[in-house]
Amino acid sequence: MSGKVVDENQVPILGASVGLKEIARGTVTNDEGKFSLKGNFKGTYTLEISYVGFETYSEKINLQPNNKITKEVELKTGYDLDEVTISAKSKIQKIEALAYNVDVIDAKKLHKTTLDVGHALDRVSGIRIRENGGVGSDMNLSMNGFRGNQVKLFIDGIPMEHFGSSFQINNIPVGLADRIEVYKGVVPINLGADALGGAINIVTNTYEKDNLDLSYSYGSFNTHRTNILATHVAASGFIIHINAFQNFSDNDYKVLAEVNQNGEGFEKKKVKRFNDKYHNETFIGKLGIINKSFADELLFGITLGQNYKEIQTGARQIAVYGGRHSQGSTIMPSISYKKQNFITPGLDVKGNANYNLGKEKYIDTLSRRYNWLGEYILTSRGGELNYQHLQLKDNNGIATFSADYEINKNHKVAINNVYTTFNRKQENLLNEENDINFDQPQKTNKNISGLSYTYEGGDWNMLGFLKNYNQVIDYSERRVKSNSESTYYEKMDRTGNYFGYGAAITYFFNDNTQIKASYEKSYRLPSAIELFGDANIIQGNIDLKPEKSHNYNLGGSYWVKVFKDHLLNLEANIFARDAKDFIRKRLAINQSENVNENVQAMNNYGLEVQLRYSYKNKLNLTANITHQELRNNNPESIFYRSRIPNMPFTYGNANATYNIHNAFGENQILSLGYDFLYVHAFYLYWPEAGDQSQGKYGVPEQIAHGFNASLTMDHLQFTLECRNIFDALLYDNFSLQKPGRSFSAKIRYTL
């Protein structure tokens, strides 16, 4: 059954409720007043259509299988009112009102920008994005003292680590996301993560109606970004969804580096990066059916991707390469299923499975040693770091299942299970016979399961949960034969099983004031890259132990309306983390690679504060700051109670947006924006072991400013941006310098 709902002036009504009374099935009208209701119905039902301020329309209709019914309904004004005020929470407000310590980014507000998902996250309190350079560079995320794999990333609830190198948060356009959920310290069981200190879930656009979104941007350092998003929903319930995006950049920005000129000594100069080109191309296709009696959603998909990345430096900027590069590919089929009221009312189930058949290649074959001027000398050894043309088949799969059951309006239970597998096959293509070192098992299997109970009362709600973590690792160790110098490999395996739990509670004193508290004993199992290395700049460490942590959060939110049009929101959160066997990255002995190690104990205490202000639909201001005390808590260490190195401890950002309506014509909106970033100076090494001649901290204070302007007119948007407008020197991991001032322009078309 389909149709259209209008008022007495024939104006379409957006958001009118359309339903069949006897079976509680329904939908709402779109911005054209149209609706569509599909199902396997047979018999006589009462059609009801309602909207605030209008009389409810009611009609008995007879439905039969395979029949199509079209209705044109005019709603009559039911009340003589000058003004109607509707109070309701958006999806984002509902998530932020949960007991978890959670922030939600409304990604739709950022679709006009050239931001990727990673740099959108950099605006959230408590989060720092750490990257090694420009577009496509290695990036990890720091949140409340935890970083990298300790904070899990998801796309629609699927761990992103299984998507391959062609799919990283700094190459995913923010236009892919509808919203981004940031869970700090305590992670819901429905994400099924072995996250130590938080999780981020990128929720993509839904499949409710036809839409088209095309965008292209060009910027400094010859940077090109393109995104295509298209969805078609047929009346029969068949859908096809396509998302494709591409990034390309020469990344030839200038850095301040120590230049060794023909062995005559080092001199600091501004030089251009010359071996840092990056590009990736990704295609995501899905087709299937929605709104059927047996499935709300049944989709089959394929994700295809490829990337090429030149490697300019090692773990420190002092190492310079001119030919090293990597290539990656992703081939990942998938299937997903969702159904509300499965078999019985109140039972909702969903499942997903995918398997990545991609490959990674690392090429290092030049017998040269480069300096920052692009000059080189020939060397006797092969390769600039490791002579290799290495191919890795890091095949991994995942299967997830979850079920939620609503016992009644106050009580809910849920279960979730996530099984993942990793199997690496590697070969050195420079050696036809293949070195025996490359033919050893490198496998892991993980299973994360969870059970939760939720109580929702009037002014408060609470939840409790249990989690079980299981990991099996297959590997081999080199042995020396007795009374001989010859070696052999012995196959090994290791199994671990761990038990976690947690709880969260929130209370609303009134509609404007909320407090919340949460706790979790969490585990994070070592990743395959940490265990086996990445054949690039990360050495493997098979002896790594799982990390575990007690995570505490206590926070609150206060909303206040000043006069009629001014809205103020203050949020504050105190957090504490007490971690054991904390995994941190340090420089390897060769000073060009990284290796992960367990720090026996670490704790972190901190505070994050965020203030938001809005005036009508014209002015929006946001500012946040985070301070943390991340310290070594191992009494046996010579660095006991010392700050963990290479981690910022005070940082914040702010942004402002001002909208000018009808700027150059009717329905044209000009948006002007400003962004501010601050990072306090921090230690590069253990403070007690640092080189005092290089300064107290090692990494200096960083301040950056950015401006943007965007014009929206009907289906078109034009955007101009300038980042780091004063060309400040910005650093992250081990002092690797990030791009300076850059400009970009973007055009976007939506339908």
C-alpha positions, 0 to 999 in steps of 0.5 A: 500500500502506498499513497500521499498525505496532504493538508487542506491546502494540498501541502504535503505533510512530512512525518505523518504516522501511517499504520494498521491498528490491529497489528501495530505495523506502520511507517511515516510520510517523507518530505513529499508526503508520500508513504509506502507500507509493504507486507504479507497481509490478508484480511480487514484492517483499520488504516489510521493516519495522524499528525499533531494538529490534525484530526486522525483519519481512519478507514477500514480496508481489505488487504489481500496478498499481491494486491496493490492499494494507493491512497490519497488522504487529506487531513483536516485541521483538528485544533485552532492553535497559534503555535504547536510545540513538539518535544522529542529526542533525536536518534543522537540525543537518545544515544547520548542519554544512555548510561554509557559515557558516549559522544555522538558526531552528527556526520550529516553536518560535516558532509559539506567539508573535505574531512575524512572520518579520522579528522572528524573524530579529532574534534571530539573531547578526549580524542587525539588523532595521531598520524605520521604524515599526510593523506593515507599515512599511518594513523592511530587514535588516542582516547583517554590514554588508550591508543591504536588497537586499544580503541576498536573501530567499527563500521555498522558494528563490524570491526574495521580491522577486517577491511584491509589497508584500503579502508582506514579512518583517514581515507574514508570520507565523512560523507559515508557516515550518518553518525559516529558513536564514540564509547569511552571506557565501557563498550556495549556488548552489541559491538562484541569488542575486545577493546581495552578503553573504548570503541567507535562505531561509524553508522552509515546511511540507511536504506529508506529511500532513493538518494544520490550524493556526488562530491569531488575536492581538490587541494594542496599537494595535488590532493584529489578526493571523490565520493559517490553514494547512490541508493535505489529502493524499489516499491517491491522492497528490492534495494541496490546501494553503491558507495565508491570513493578515491583519494590521491595525493603527492604528499609533497609538503615541506618539512624541517629536517636534518639534511646530510649532504654527501657525508659533510655533516647535518644541517637543518633545512626545509625540504620537500617530501619526494617519496610519499605519493598515496592513492586508494580506490574503494567500491562497496556494493550491496543488494538485497531486500528490505521490509519483508515478512521474513526479513527487515533487511537481507543484503549481499555485498562486496567490498573491493579496494586497492591502494598504493603508498610510498614510504618516505621515512621510518619510525623517525624522520631521520630515516629517509627512503626513496624507493620503498613502497607498499601495495594493498588490495581488498576483496571481501564478500559479505552477507547481513540479516536483520529482523524485528519481532523474530518468531515472537514479539519483542525478539530482534535478531541480526547477523553478519558475515564477511571474509577478506581475501586481500593481499599486502605487498611491501617492496624494498629492492633499491641498493641505495641510501637517500638523504632529504634532498633526494640524493643517494649513494649506492650501497653494497647491501640490497634494499634500503632497510630490508631487501624484500618484495614481500607478499602477505595474504592476511586473510581474515573472516568474521561472523557476528550474531546478536539477539535482543529480547524485550521482556516488557517496557522496563526489562531487556536482555541481550546476547552477542557473539563475534568470531574472528579468524586470521591466517597469514600466508607470506612469500618473498617474491625475490626468492623463487624457492622461498625462505623457510622463515616465510613458511611458518604458521601465523594464525589467530582465532578470537571469540568474544561473547556477551550477555547483558540486562537493562532496566529502564525506569522513568528518570533512571536506567541501568545495565549490567553485562558479562563478557568472555574473551577467547584467543588461540594463536598458532605460530612457530619458534626457531630452535638450535639442534643440540651439538649443531649450529643448524636450526629448525622450527617447532610449531607452537600454539597458545590458548587464553580465556578471560572473563570481563564484566561491567555496569552503567547507571544514569539518572535524570534530575529533570529534563535538563540535568543528567548524571551517569556512571559506568565501570568495566573490567576489560581485556584487549587481546594482542592483534595479529600485527602486534604478534607477527609484525607488518613487514614494514616498520612494526616488528612482531612480538609473539610473547605479548600478553593480553592487556586488562584494565579497570575503567571508571567514568563519572560524568554529567550533562546540563542543558539550559535555554537562555531567553528563547533562542539561546541554548547552552550545554555543558558536559564534564567527565572524570575518568580513571583507567587502571591497566596491567600488561599495557601494550605500548610501542617503542623504537626498535634497536635499529631506530627505524622500526617499532616494536610493541611491548608490555608495560607491567602496569599503567594508570591514568586519571583525567578530566574532559570538559565540553561546552556547546552553544547555539543561537537559532539555526545561525550560530554554533560554538563548541569547545573542549579540553582534556587533561590526563595523568598517564603514568607507569605504575610498576614499582619495580621499574626505574620509571615508576610513576613517570609519564608514559612517553610519546603521549599528549597529556593536555589538549583541546579544540574548538570550532565555530560556525555561522550560517547566513540564510538567503545569502545570495538568494532564496534558500541559499545558505552561506556557512562560515567556520573556524577551527582551533587545535591546541596540544601541550608540549609532551615527552618523546622519551621517558622524562628521566631518560630524555636528552635534556639538550633537546629540551624538556619535552621533546615534542613542542607545543602545537597550535593550529587554526583553520577556516572554511566557507560553504555555500548551499543552494538547492542540490549543490554545495561549494566549499573552500577550506584552509587548514593550519593557516599560519603554517605551524609545525605540527608533530605526532608520533616520534616527532614525524612532521605533519603537513603545513598550511593547505587549501582545498575546494569541494563541490557536492551534488545531492538528490 
